[in-house]
Amino acid sequence: MVRRLVVSLLATCTLFGADHTQSLFDELQTFSNLAKETKETEFYQPHIISVYKGKDLEKVGAQNLMQALWLVPGLDIYGDNLDIKTAIFRGSNPFAYGQSKLFIDGVLVNDVMFDSYSTFLDMPIELIKRIEVIRGPGSKAEGYNAYAGSIYVITYAEDDDGGKVFAKRGSFRYRSIGFYKKWKIDDFHLYTEGYWQKDHKALKAGPDSLATGVWGADNIALAKSGKVPLWLDNYSFALYGDYKEIHFKLRTNRHKKGAAYGLSFMLPQRDDFIYTPSLIGEINYKKSLGKYNLALQIGRKYDSFKNDLDVAPPGFTYHVGGQEVVFADGFHGLYEAKQRTDYAKVEYAYIPSSRMTLKSGLLLTKEKTYKVKTITNSLDGSGAVVDYSVIRPFLNPHAKRVRQIYYLSADFMIDSQWSLYTGINYEKIIGKYDVVNPRLCVVYWIDDENILKFLASRSNRDPSWQEMFTINNTTRVGNPNLDPERVTAFEINYIKKLSTDDFFQGTIFYLKNSDVISNINPQREFHNSCKNSIYGLELELRKNITNSLQLYANYSYVYGKDDHSHPIDNVANHMAKIYLLKNIDVHLDMSIMSRYIGAKRRVYYDNRPKLNDYIDTDIAMRYKYDQNLEFSFVVKNIFDNDMRFPSKPYTYEKDYPITDGRTFMIVLRGTF
């Protein structure tokens, strides 16, 4: 639609002559800005982007943010021994958490401990209006370095009014309730949302790492198989408000779950847990003065990590201080770390004409650990409980990082067919290193229906707390001298607009990663271990076959090698995702959704065979009783396929199961 307006205006320009060229471009920019406000020009943005509507995701059976992200081209999900989930973009370092950023209504929610947003992947789909996923370096939020991709969740807070309530019941005794509500009174807007969810998920796994002999021959007999605690107990609440130029946002997420496969890759007890609460508060001020825009932002974030579990079973033998110690009652540990992040951002925009936007800004962050607790059995094997928080903490209690990011960007409409975006981020970690990251995107509108983008960019991933500051731990050893991971990316994107809502897009990319961080080595210490080169292809199609039948499909291929000619490990070379959504009548619609995840190579010294490929297929039915009440029934993994996340070598011999056969979900939704 926007492109048709462009063509019409160009025709008008030829009739009225060159004197009207500037006014033409003013009109072009007006239409462009209007389209951006109504979310109709995602494909004209200087990014490679995929957009998903929450209501469509509800219809095809996605239950939360993670299940929605399963649909993204080139994106895979990895779950580790702590069941921390990570979105893997284009095969970039599958064992690193912070390679992508998650923003919820413009607020960055990655934590400090792991630079992860795993706890937010359980966010119910009923609270999500739209998801925008950018693949490759670059971020829509100026000043942030997104290493491999960025995810933007937009809630219903942007609506003027309305509300929703929902309730769910499903497999593993899952149950959930939630709501959102929006009010508008003159210039004052208020939005609130909340949800609670709980299940009793436990999956069969084992034998654990003791069976590999990595803990010594004396402990092999202690290896166990059994039910892995993957249960969830989660509640969250958000409150937003704005009055004219002032906006505030508050979000808390209390996320507690089973201890999964154990901190040291030994099977924990059913009630062992990981608790990762977070609290984020932010205030924004925006002022427009003609050609000048000013935006100020200040915020504080609290997040913490608490792991209470049986680390090792009774009879475990371990060498402490050169002496062999037998822990007759096993080894129990409580590990807790609390972090605080303060941040402030100022951005200045100058719009000299409708064809040009210039921005500059500064983002300051200060991350600090303010509490570390380590309580375990005495290391002499006596069974006494000792507080080692001071003399033997599991994390450096003085960990801190101060970051400054300066950025400049310029957006030009060169003529009726060419536009240019260029920007640069300068990041400085005080006392450590500094990094310069440039970015360039050229957009060429071939005609009304065809668009080409050429992108070149560089970005980095700063090491997370666990990679730098973990101490007194044999399964992960921190390294405070790590350099950031770096990526240089080259991408070409072609878009074919088939109609207002339908499109095809294809992307080819080449990535050069350096200083890749990993602890897959005999010492389990984090190092900047290697460089690698990755290339690939992504194809994406959205098509309304008829007025009542919608098709969405994508395919991705990725391949790469490190600087020792080893193929990149634990990455699916081939992935394909598809759904068909059929509106049978005004009350009933049905869908089928399927994804293929290809086989994954192991790290070169891991003698286990490849992790098998799998197909995951879901069916969903939604019945809409009236405008305000609907019911959904979803069956997942209908073919009962075996699906697993890869385990690291010398831990669990068998890989981590994702689910146990078929599962179901019943959902009741009401709007008001």
PyMOL commands that set and color helices and strands:
alter all, ss='L'
color gray80, all
select helices_A, chain A and resi 2-16+18-37+42-44+54-59+65-69+118-120+125-127+156-158+209-212+217-222+465-469
alter helices_A, ss='H'
color red, helices_A
select strands_A, chain A and resi 49-53+75-79+85-89+100-104+107-108+128-135+149-155+162-170+174-185+188-199+202-205+226-229+232-243+246-258+273-275+278-289+292-312+316-320+323-327+331-353+356-377+385-387+400-413+418-429+433-445+450-461+485-497+503-518+527-546+549-562+574-583+588-597+614-626+629-636+644-645+656-657+663-671
alter strands_A, ss='S'
color yellow, strands_A
deselect
rebuild
show_as cartoon
